[in-house]
Amino acid sequence: MKYKSEIRAVHGGRGKYIDRTDTGILDFSANINPFPPEIDLSVPVDALARYPDDEYSLLKDTIARHHGCQPENITVGNGSVEVIRTLCHTTLEPGSTFHVSPHTFSEYELSAKLAGAVKVENENKSSLSFICNPDNPSGNLIQKSVLRAKISEYEQNERIICIDEAFIDLADPGQSVSDIKSPALFVLRSLTKSFAIPGIRFGYGIGDPDLVSAMEVMRPPWTVNAFAEKVVLSAFAKYNELERSRAYIQKEKEKLIEAITFHGWSCHPASANYLLIETGHDAGTITDLFFQSGILVRDCTSFHLPTCIRVAVRTTEENIRLKEAFEKVMKCLR
């Protein structure tokens, strides 16, 4: 029997290095907050002995209060990718059209194709479009005023735009569009990068109640486990502490940019906790050279950027090791 299939999306930088990584390797390929607020990672034993509330009433109420909306506007999932899949299977059907940027998170395109949709280059001809803001991997941040006008256009044409704000809390939360109410807008959010808890797998979306209601039917039951729910509730209580994270990240990022440009490589405008670097060389070769120095960076070939790498901003001590690795890599290239 033959099965229709797509190529799995590429994530992170471990790839071919996965069996060779150990505690001595610094992973700069994952964009995790290096200065996260301290949150409660414990979970009561009784929470593990019963099914979670599949309505997630407390969780949705907490998220809704944070964003100034109603629980009916909130859907949740086992990571933002599951929310993307659910959105696509709810809004798209075979023959529908979608639009994504050529250099962005690959799960948008894969999820849309799995729902049977067809990619179009003209955004105006799409029934569903995706924008990552700030963008991954470039870090470019689109201003809220620009997005507000775009959302209005989508609403007039009865189309849907999904704006992924996975990294906005580490960039400029003032540019978030999560407070804009429109039937055309679906905002994708995640806490896992901001609070350095990617292992719990949690994402959520904010949208029109009718869309969210349909997505909740499509979503598998009990998709958020009791441990994840408890940790997320703790994280929302510490949201204000992310301001400290942003300040530390900005300080470290400026020092990294100075070191990178000193070596003749260029960085894209960086609003979040990662840097897209144009090396002028084959990204796979550069990635191998960094790995030889104990550093894992993100080869951006999967983003259709074959001479670029992406590095996360980490702690002062770790960033010093990255800069030392830069010295070794540049010597190999001379």
N, C-alpha and C positions, 0 to 999 in steps of 0.2 A: 504494500500500500504506500502511495506517495503522499507526502504532507507538504503543504505550502509553508515556506519558512523565510524569514529575513535574517540577515547577519546581525548578531548581537552587537549592541552598542559598546563602545570602548569607554571604560571608566578608570580614572586615576592613572597612576604611572607605573604600577607594579608589573603588569603584563608579563613579559618574558622573564622578569627578574623575581617573580613571586617565589620560586623555589630557592632563590639565592639570598633572600633578604634575611637579616638577623638583627639582633639588638644593637649591633654596631652601625647599622645603616640609618641615616637620617632621612625621613620621608618628607621632601619638600613638594611632592606631587599632589598632596591632598590639602585642600584649602580650609584648614581647621583653625579656629581662633586660638592663638597661642597664650592668650591671657583671659580665659573664660571665668565668669562668676562661679563661685563655689555653690553647688546645688546638692540637694539631698538625693543620694543614690540608693537609699535603703527602700525596702518594700515590705509591708506587713505580710506575715505568713498567710493570714486569712484571705488576702487578695489573690494569692496564687491557688487557693482551693475552691474558687468559684469563677464562673464566667464573668468577663467584663460586661458592663452595661453597654449593649450594642448601640444604644441611642447616644451614648457618650454625653449625657446631659450636663454633668459638671464640667467636663472638659470643654465642650462647645460654649457653655456659658462664660467660662473664664476667658477663652479666646475672643468671644464676641465683645466682652467688656473692654478688653485691651484695644480692640480695633474700632470701638464705638458703633457696633452693629448689633444684629440680633442672632441668637443661636441658629435660626433658620437659614442664615447666610453662610454657615460653616459646614464644611465636610472634612473628614479626616482620613488618613491613610497610613499604611506601613511604609513610610518614606514618601518623598515628593514624587518619585517615579510611579508609585502605585496611583497617586492622585492624577498624574498625567494620563496614565492608561485608562483610568476610569472616565476622565473627561472625554478622551477621544472616543471610547466605546459608547459614551452617552450621546455625543453630539455629531459623530460622523457615521457614515454608512458607505458601503461600496459605491464608488463613483463620486463621493464628496471631494472637495478640494481643500488643501491646506497650504500654508506658507510658513517657511522658516528661513532665517538667515543662513548663508552658506558656511559660516564659521561660528557655530554655537553648539550648545548641548545636544548631543546626538539622540537622546531619548525622545525629543519632540517628534522628529521625523519617523523614528521607528514605531512609536506608539500610534501615530496617525496611519501609517502604512498597515499596521496590524489590524486596524479598524476598517481597512479596505479603501482608504482615501488616497487621492492622487495629489502629488506635489505640483504646485504651480509657481512660476517665477514672479508673476504679477500679483502683488499682495491684494490688490483691489478685486481680484477674481477668486479669492479664497473664502471659504465659509468659516474657517478657523485659522487664526494666525498665532504664532508664538513670538514673544519678545522676552529676552532675559535681561533684567535690569537690576544691578549692573550686569553687563554682559560677561559671560564666561566663554572664552578665556581672556578677552581683551581688558576687562575691567571698566570699559566705557559706561558711564552713567548718563542716561537720558533724563533731562529735567522734567519735572512733574507737569509743567505748563505745556510742554510738547506732547506728552502722553495724553493729557486731558483732551486736547484737540483731536488726537487720533481716535480716542475712545468715542468721542462724539460722532465722528465719521462712521465708525463701525455701527453705532446705535442707529443712525439714520438709514443704513443699508441692511439692518437686521442680520449682522454677522457677529461673530464672537472673537474677541482678542484675549489671549491668555498672557498675562504679564508675570513672569517668574521673578520673585524678589528674594530668592534664596540667600543672597549675600548683602541685601540692602541694610541690614542691621549693623554690618561691619563697614558700611560705606557712609551713606547719609540717609537715615530713616525719614528725614524731612521731605525727601523726594518720593516717598511711597505713595502709591495710588490706592491703597487699601481702604481709604475713607471715601472714595468716589463710588457712588451708587449708580449703577447702570446695568440694564439687562444684557448689554454687550460685553461686559467686563467680568473676567475671572482672574483673580489674583492667587498665585501659587506661593506658599510660604514654607519655610523650614526652620526649625530651631537647632538642628543637629550640627551645623557648621558653626553657628554663633556661640553655642554653649559647649562645643567640642564633645558631642555625644553621638557621633554618627552610628555607633553600634546599636543604639536603641531603635533606630528606624522609625522616624515620625515626620510626617508632613501634613499640611492642611491647606485647604483652599477657601477663598471667600468669593461668593458669587450671588447671583440672583436666586431667591428662594425656590423658584420653579426648577432652575437648572440644578441646584444643590439637591432638591428632593429627588430628582431623577437619578443623580449620581449616587445618592445614598442607597437606592434600590440596586444599582449596578455594582456597588462596592460589596466585596465579600463580607460576611458577618464576622464580628470580633476581630477586625483587621488590626486594631491597636491593642496590644496586650497590656495586662495590668501593670507590669513594671514600667513600660513606656509611658503609660498614662500618669503614673505617680511622679515620674521624673519630669515630665513636661509641666505638670502643675507646679512643681517646685521651681522650674526654670522661669515660668511666667511671673513668679513672685520676685525674681531677681533681675527683671528686664532693665531696670534703670542702671544697673551696674555695667551694662554694655558700653556706656559712655566712656568708662575707664578703659575698656578694651580698645575702643576706636582710637583713643589718644595714644596708647602704647603702640598700636599697629602703625599709626601714621609716623610716629617717631622712628621706628625701626625701618619702615618702608623707605623713608627719605634717605637713610644711610645705605640701604641696599641699592637704590637707584643711582646714588653717587658712585658706588663701587662698580656697578654694571656699566655705566656710561664711561667710566674711566678706562675700561678695557675696550672701548670702541663699539660695544653693542648698544642697541637702542631699546627703550621700554615704551610700551603704549601708555597713554594716560591711565593712571591707576586710581580707582576710587575705593576699591575694597582691599582685601588682605592677600592679594596675589598680584604677580607681575607677568605680563606676556613679553617675552624677550625675543627680538629679532637677532639671530646669530649670524646670518649670512652663510651658514654651513648646513649640511644635512642634519636634521634634528636627531635622527637615530644615532649618528656618530657622536654628537654632543652628549646625548643621554648616556651612552656607554662610557664616555670619558668621565662624566660626573660620578657614575656608579663606581668606577675604579677608585675614586677618592672618597667613597663611602656616602655619597649623596644621591638620592633618588629624585629626579626632576620629571616633569610631565612633558613627554614628547607630543607635540601638537600636530603631528601628521594627521591624526584622526579628525582634527578640526579643519583639515585641508590647508594647513599652514606648515609645510614640510621643512621650513628652515627656522621654525620658532619652538621655543620651550616655554613652559610656565613654571614659576616657582612661587611657593607660598611664603608669606612673611611669618617667621617663627620668633623664638626668644632671642635676646641679644647674643647669648653664648652660641646658640645654634646658627644664627646668621653669620657669626664670625667664621664658623666652620665652612659655611657656604662660600664666603668671600675667599677663604684660603683655597677652596676647591677651584674657584674661578682662576686663581693664579696658576694652578697646575694644568687646568684645561687649556688656558691660553698658551702655555709653554708647549704643549703637545701640538697645537695648531700652527706654531711658528715654523 
